[in-house]
Amino acid sequence: MHPLLQLPPFINQRMDNSMNSVLLAGAMAGLIGSGVLGAAEPNAAAAKPMLVIHGGAGVERADLNADEEKAARAALEQALRAGHAQLSAGKPALEAVTAAIVVLEDAPMFNAGRGAVFTHDGKNELDAAVMDGASLRAGAVAGVHTVKNPIALARAVMEKSKHVMMVGAGAEAFAKESGTTLVDPSYFRTEKRWQQLQKALKEEAAKQAHSDIETAKHFGTVGAVALDKQGHLAAGTSTGGMTNKRYGRVGDAPIIGAGTYANAHCAVSGTGWGEYYIRAVAAHDICARVQYGGQPLREAAEGVINRDIPKAGGDGGAIALDAKGNIALPFNTEGMYRGWIGADGVPHVAIYKDDKLPEPAAAVN
């Protein structure tokens, strides 16, 4: 028994067992509430808003011309400002995550929403997930074809249904019921993504099915993690999956714990070869190392992304944020669209590995 729970002898002598039980329960409740027993919840009293985003790992300089790079950086900044507007207004972290991801889904240079890659059959199949760290509520969708912003439908699943994940035709039907904006499938088509599919099909026909098209280079995803003024965390991820994917393939992005996860201690959004993130339960593993292992956020994130995932044969990146405002943006590819914005409202973005991304003011580990 915890020493603070032991009753003085004179009390034991004067009280019967039932009274002892009442006092013991009350003492335990007080100690747990004060943090003497168990792990205390993060202190939300002085939280400074923070938003971190990514537009997918695997990008290389050869992938973008000057105009495309400029547009990508502008879109990242726009997404950061959209999310920050929610945080600065005192809105929950989930609102900031959603606002930022909607901007990225609408930008055609990222593999989510309008810029999604094509499946083997020449279609766009979209996946997304959100998670609220304060309540552990989550929503996810997979394999949708007509939902303009899959992240909005994931929110609807979380807030307007009793389920966590909906897929395919059922998710499309729920989108109609919930009033989520729908578009013609042609809305998602971009010529660059179409040409990527044609290249993949030609290589496949030449029995080169495991070309770089199917591995690291074109597995982009978008995501966001946020910390609000109340000290609450949230995470979200949206993707078109992998070029030339088949047979209803679903990656890690919409799977809670694999590509998306948030609790009271940590929020993570991943981007990479989804099969490896699923097997590693990568997003949850990062948060578990923080919560249960006591690791600093950066150490936890880099351990999963830069050691464990590559060791298993995968690659990619992630963004992570803890309840104290510490951030981590590890990746093991040539580049990752990424950025963050703090309480001052100044966006910071980067694309390639050698880009200089300023560090936020030091938080507490």
C-alpha positions as CSV (number, residue, x, y, z in Angstrom):
1,M,0.0,0.0,0.0
2,H,1.2,3.5,-0.7
3,P,2.5,5.0,2.6
4,L,0.2,8.0,2.3
5,L,-2.8,5.6,2.3
6,Q,-2.0,3.9,5.6
7,L,-4.5,5.0,8.3
8,P,-3.1,6.0,11.7
9,P,-3.5,3.3,14.4
10,F,-5.9,5.3,16.6
11,I,-8.3,5.6,13.6
12,N,-8.1,1.9,13.0
13,Q,-9.0,1.3,16.6
14,R,-12.1,3.4,16.5
15,M,-13.6,2.7,13.1
16,D,-15.1,-0.4,11.7
17,N,-14.2,-1.9,8.3
18,S,-16.8,0.0,6.4
19,M,-15.7,3.4,7.6
20,N,-12.1,2.4,6.8
21,S,-13.2,1.6,3.2
22,V,-14.8,5.0,2.8
23,L,-11.7,6.8,4.0
24,L,-9.4,4.7,1.9
25,A,-11.4,5.3,-1.2
26,G,-11.5,9.1,-0.5
27,A,-7.7,9.2,0.1
28,M,-7.0,7.3,-3.1
29,A,-9.2,9.6,-5.1
30,G,-7.4,12.6,-3.6
31,L,-4.0,11.2,-4.3
32,I,-4.8,10.2,-7.8
33,G,-6.3,13.6,-8.5
34,S,-3.3,15.4,-7.2
35,G,-0.9,13.2,-9.2
36,V,0.7,11.4,-6.3
37,L,-0.4,8.1,-7.7
38,G,-0.3,7.2,-11.4
39,A,0.8,9.4,-14.3
40,A,-0.5,13.0,-14.0
41,E,-2.2,14.4,-17.1
42,P,-0.4,17.1,-19.0
43,N,-0.9,20.6,-17.5
44,A,-3.0,22.6,-19.8
45,A,-2.9,25.8,-17.8
46,A,-0.5,27.7,-19.9
47,A,-0.6,26.0,-23.3
48,K,0.7,28.0,-26.3
49,P,-1.0,27.1,-29.6
50,M,1.0,25.1,-32.1
51,L,0.2,23.6,-35.5
52,V,2.5,21.3,-37.5
53,I,1.7,20.1,-41.0
54,H,3.1,17.8,-43.7
55,G,2.3,17.4,-47.4
56,G,4.0,14.0,-47.7
57,A,7.4,12.5,-47.7
58,G,9.4,11.3,-50.7
59,V,9.6,14.5,-52.7
60,E,12.8,15.2,-54.6
61,R,14.1,18.3,-56.3
62,A,13.8,16.6,-59.7
63,D,10.0,16.3,-59.0
64,L,9.3,20.0,-59.0
65,N,10.1,22.9,-61.3
66,A,10.5,26.4,-59.9
67,D,6.8,27.3,-60.3
68,E,5.6,24.1,-58.7
69,E,8.0,24.5,-55.8
70,K,6.8,28.1,-55.3
71,A,3.2,26.9,-55.4
72,A,3.8,24.1,-52.9
73,R,5.5,26.5,-50.4
74,A,2.6,28.9,-50.7
75,A,0.0,26.2,-50.1
76,L,1.9,25.0,-47.0
77,E,1.9,28.6,-45.7
78,Q,-1.8,29.0,-46.5
79,A,-2.6,25.8,-44.6
80,L,-0.7,26.9,-41.6
81,R,-2.5,30.3,-41.5
82,A,-5.9,28.6,-41.9
83,G,-5.2,26.4,-38.9
84,H,-3.6,29.1,-36.9
85,A,-6.7,31.3,-37.4
86,Q,-8.7,28.6,-35.6
87,L,-6.3,28.3,-32.7
88,S,-5.9,32.1,-32.2
89,A,-9.6,32.4,-32.0
90,G,-9.6,29.9,-29.1
91,K,-11.1,27.0,-31.2
92,P,-10.3,23.4,-30.4
93,A,-7.2,21.7,-31.9
94,L,-9.5,19.5,-34.1
95,E,-10.8,22.6,-35.9
96,A,-7.2,23.7,-36.7
97,V,-6.3,20.3,-38.0
98,T,-9.4,20.2,-40.2
99,A,-8.9,23.7,-41.6
100,A,-5.3,23.1,-42.4
101,I,-5.9,19.7,-44.1
102,V,-8.8,21.1,-46.2
103,V,-6.4,23.6,-47.7
104,L,-3.9,20.8,-48.5
105,E,-6.6,18.6,-50.0
106,D,-7.7,21.5,-52.3
107,A,-4.2,22.1,-53.5
108,P,-3.4,19.9,-56.6
109,M,0.3,19.4,-55.9
110,F,-0.4,17.1,-52.9
111,N,-1.5,13.5,-52.9
112,A,-4.8,14.1,-51.2
113,G,-8.1,15.4,-52.4
114,R,-7.8,17.1,-55.7
115,G,-4.2,16.0,-56.4
116,A,-4.7,12.3,-55.4
117,V,-2.9,9.7,-57.3
118,F,-4.6,7.1,-59.6
119,T,-5.3,3.5,-58.9
120,H,-4.5,0.7,-61.3
121,D,-8.0,1.1,-62.7
122,G,-7.6,4.8,-63.4
123,K,-9.7,6.0,-60.4
124,N,-9.0,8.1,-57.4
125,E,-9.7,6.4,-54.0
126,L,-9.4,8.7,-51.0
127,D,-8.7,7.9,-47.4
128,A,-8.7,10.2,-44.3
129,A,-8.8,10.1,-40.5
130,V,-9.1,12.5,-37.5
131,M,-8.6,12.0,-33.8
132,D,-9.3,14.2,-30.8
133,G,-6.7,13.6,-28.1
134,A,-8.8,15.0,-25.3
135,S,-11.7,12.5,-25.8
136,L,-10.0,9.8,-27.8
137,R,-12.9,10.1,-30.3
138,A,-11.9,9.3,-33.9
139,G,-13.4,9.1,-37.4
140,A,-12.0,7.6,-40.6
141,V,-13.0,6.9,-44.2
142,A,-11.4,4.8,-46.9
143,G,-12.0,4.2,-50.6
144,V,-14.2,7.2,-51.4
145,H,-14.5,8.6,-54.9
146,T,-16.7,11.6,-54.8
147,V,-16.0,13.3,-51.5
148,K,-14.4,16.7,-52.1
149,N,-12.7,16.8,-48.7
150,P,-12.3,13.4,-47.1
151,I,-11.1,14.9,-43.9
152,A,-14.5,16.6,-43.5
153,L,-16.2,13.2,-43.9
154,A,-13.9,11.7,-41.3
155,R,-15.1,14.4,-39.0
156,A,-18.7,13.6,-39.8
157,V,-18.1,9.9,-39.0
158,M,-16.7,10.9,-35.6
159,E,-19.3,13.5,-34.8
160,K,-22.5,12.2,-36.5
161,S,-22.3,8.5,-36.2
162,K,-21.5,5.9,-33.5
163,H,-18.8,4.4,-35.7
164,V,-15.0,5.1,-36.1
165,M,-14.5,4.0,-39.7
166,M,-16.6,3.7,-42.9
167,V,-15.4,2.6,-46.3
168,G,-16.4,2.5,-49.9
169,A,-20.1,2.7,-50.9
170,G,-21.2,2.9,-47.3
171,A,-19.0,5.9,-46.7
172,E,-20.3,7.6,-49.8
173,A,-23.9,7.0,-48.7
174,F,-23.1,8.5,-45.3
175,A,-21.5,11.5,-47.0
176,K,-24.8,12.2,-48.7
177,E,-26.8,11.8,-45.4
178,S,-24.4,14.0,-43.5
179,G,-24.4,16.8,-46.0
180,T,-20.7,16.5,-46.8
181,T,-19.8,18.2,-50.1
182,L,-19.7,15.8,-53.1
183,V,-18.1,16.3,-56.5
184,D,-17.8,14.5,-59.8
185,P,-14.8,12.1,-59.8
186,S,-13.3,14.2,-62.6
187,Y,-12.6,16.9,-60.0
188,F,-9.7,14.9,-58.6
189,R,-7.9,14.4,-61.9
190,T,-4.6,16.2,-62.6
191,E,-2.4,15.5,-65.6
192,K,0.7,15.0,-63.6
193,R,-0.9,12.2,-61.6
194,W,-2.3,10.6,-64.7
195,Q,1.1,10.5,-66.3
196,Q,2.5,8.9,-63.2
197,L,0.0,6.1,-63.6
198,Q,0.8,5.7,-67.2
199,K,4.5,5.3,-66.4
200,A,3.7,2.8,-63.7
201,L,1.6,0.8,-66.0
202,K,4.3,0.7,-68.6
203,E,6.9,-0.4,-66.1
204,E,4.5,-3.1,-64.8
205,A,4.0,-4.4,-68.3
206,A,7.7,-4.7,-68.6
207,K,7.7,-6.8,-65.4
208,Q,9.1,-4.0,-63.2
209,A,6.3,-3.9,-60.8
210,H,8.5,-2.9,-57.9
211,S,9.8,0.4,-59.5
212,D,10.2,3.6,-57.5
213,I,6.7,4.6,-58.5
214,E,5.4,1.9,-56.2
215,T,7.8,2.6,-53.4
216,A,9.0,5.8,-51.8
217,K,8.7,8.4,-54.4
218,H,5.0,8.8,-54.8
219,F,3.4,7.8,-51.6
220,G,2.6,11.4,-50.5
221,T,0.0,12.2,-47.9
222,V,-1.1,15.3,-46.0
223,G,-1.6,15.7,-42.3
224,A,-1.7,18.1,-39.4
225,V,-1.3,18.0,-35.6
226,A,-2.3,20.8,-33.3
227,L,-2.2,22.0,-29.7
228,D,-4.9,24.5,-28.6
229,K,-5.0,27.0,-25.9
230,Q,-6.7,24.5,-23.6
231,G,-3.8,22.2,-23.9
232,H,-5.7,19.6,-26.0
233,L,-4.2,17.8,-29.0
234,A,-5.6,16.5,-32.2
235,A,-4.3,14.8,-35.4
236,G,-5.5,14.2,-38.9
237,T,-4.3,12.7,-42.1
238,S,-5.6,12.5,-45.7
239,T,-4.3,10.7,-48.7
240,G,-4.9,9.3,-52.2
241,G,-2.8,6.3,-51.4
242,M,-0.1,4.8,-53.7
243,T,0.1,5.2,-57.5
244,N,-1.2,2.0,-59.3
245,K,-2.7,0.5,-56.1
246,R,-5.2,-2.3,-56.6
247,Y,-8.0,-4.3,-55.1
248,G,-9.3,-1.9,-52.5
249,R,-5.8,-1.3,-51.0
250,V,-6.0,0.9,-47.9
251,G,-2.8,2.3,-46.3
252,D,-2.0,3.6,-42.8
253,A,-3.5,7.1,-43.1
254,P,-7.1,6.2,-42.1
255,I,-6.1,3.5,-39.6
256,I,-6.1,4.9,-36.1
257,G,-2.8,4.1,-34.4
258,A,-1.0,3.4,-37.6
259,G,-0.9,6.7,-39.6
260,T,-3.0,8.9,-37.3
261,Y,-3.2,9.1,-33.5
262,A,-3.7,11.6,-30.7
263,N,-4.2,11.4,-26.9
264,A,-3.6,13.8,-24.0
265,H,0.2,13.4,-24.3
266,C,1.0,13.3,-28.0
267,A,-0.4,13.7,-31.6
268,V,1.1,12.1,-34.7
269,S,0.4,12.1,-38.5
270,G,2.5,9.8,-40.6
271,T,3.4,9.7,-44.3
272,G,5.2,6.8,-45.9
273,W,4.9,3.3,-47.1
274,G,1.7,2.5,-45.3
275,E,2.1,-1.3,-45.0
276,Y,5.1,-0.8,-42.8
277,Y,3.4,1.9,-40.7
278,I,0.4,-0.5,-40.1
279,R,2.7,-3.3,-39.1
280,A,4.6,-1.1,-36.7
281,V,1.4,0.7,-35.4
282,A,3.8,3.7,-35.9
283,A,1.7,6.7,-34.8
284,H,0.7,5.0,-31.6
285,D,4.1,3.7,-30.9
286,I,5.5,7.2,-30.9
287,C,2.9,8.3,-28.4
288,A,3.4,5.2,-26.3
289,R,7.1,5.9,-26.0
290,V,6.3,9.4,-24.8
291,Q,3.5,8.4,-22.4
292,Y,4.8,5.2,-21.0
293,G,8.5,5.2,-21.7
294,G,9.1,8.8,-20.7
295,Q,11.0,9.5,-23.9
296,P,11.3,13.1,-25.2
297,L,9.1,13.5,-28.2
298,R,11.9,13.9,-30.7
299,E,13.7,10.8,-29.5
300,A,10.5,8.8,-29.7
301,A,9.6,10.0,-33.2
302,E,13.1,9.5,-34.6
303,G,13.3,6.1,-33.1
304,V,10.2,4.9,-34.9
305,I,10.7,6.8,-38.2
306,N,14.5,6.8,-38.7
307,R,15.3,3.4,-37.1
308,D,12.4,1.0,-36.8
309,I,10.6,1.7,-40.1
310,P,13.7,1.5,-42.3
311,K,14.9,-1.6,-40.4
312,A,11.7,-3.3,-41.4
313,G,12.2,-2.2,-45.0
314,G,9.9,0.9,-45.2
315,D,10.5,4.6,-45.5
316,G,8.6,7.9,-45.0
317,G,8.2,10.5,-42.3
318,A,5.9,11.9,-39.6
319,I,5.0,15.0,-37.7
320,A,4.5,14.8,-33.9
321,L,3.5,17.3,-31.2
322,D,3.3,16.9,-27.5
323,A,1.2,18.6,-24.8
324,K,4.1,20.9,-23.9
325,G,4.5,22.2,-27.4
326,N,7.5,20.2,-28.4
327,I,7.5,19.2,-32.1
328,A,9.3,16.6,-34.2
329,L,9.4,16.2,-38.0
330,P,11.6,13.2,-38.8
331,F,11.8,11.7,-42.3
332,N,14.2,9.3,-44.0
333,T,13.6,10.3,-47.6
334,E,15.1,13.0,-49.8
335,G,12.4,15.5,-48.7
336,M,9.1,16.0,-46.9
337,Y,6.7,18.9,-47.4
338,R,6.5,20.3,-43.9
339,G,5.9,23.3,-41.7
340,W,4.8,24.7,-38.4
341,I,3.3,27.9,-36.9
342,G,3.3,29.0,-33.3
343,A,1.4,31.5,-31.2
344,D,3.1,34.4,-33.0
345,G,1.4,33.5,-36.3
346,V,4.5,33.3,-38.4
347,P,4.5,30.3,-40.7
348,H,7.7,28.3,-41.3
349,V,7.9,25.8,-44.2
350,A,10.4,23.5,-45.8
351,I,10.5,20.8,-48.6
352,Y,13.9,19.2,-49.0
353,K,16.2,17.6,-46.5
354,D,18.7,20.5,-46.7
355,D,16.1,23.2,-46.2
356,K,16.6,25.1,-43.0
357,L,13.5,24.9,-40.9
358,P,13.7,27.2,-37.8
359,E,13.1,25.5,-34.4
360,P,10.3,26.8,-32.2
361,A,11.2,28.4,-28.9
362,A,12.3,25.7,-26.5
363,A,9.5,23.9,-24.8
364,V,9.8,21.5,-21.9
365,N,10.8,17.8,-22.2
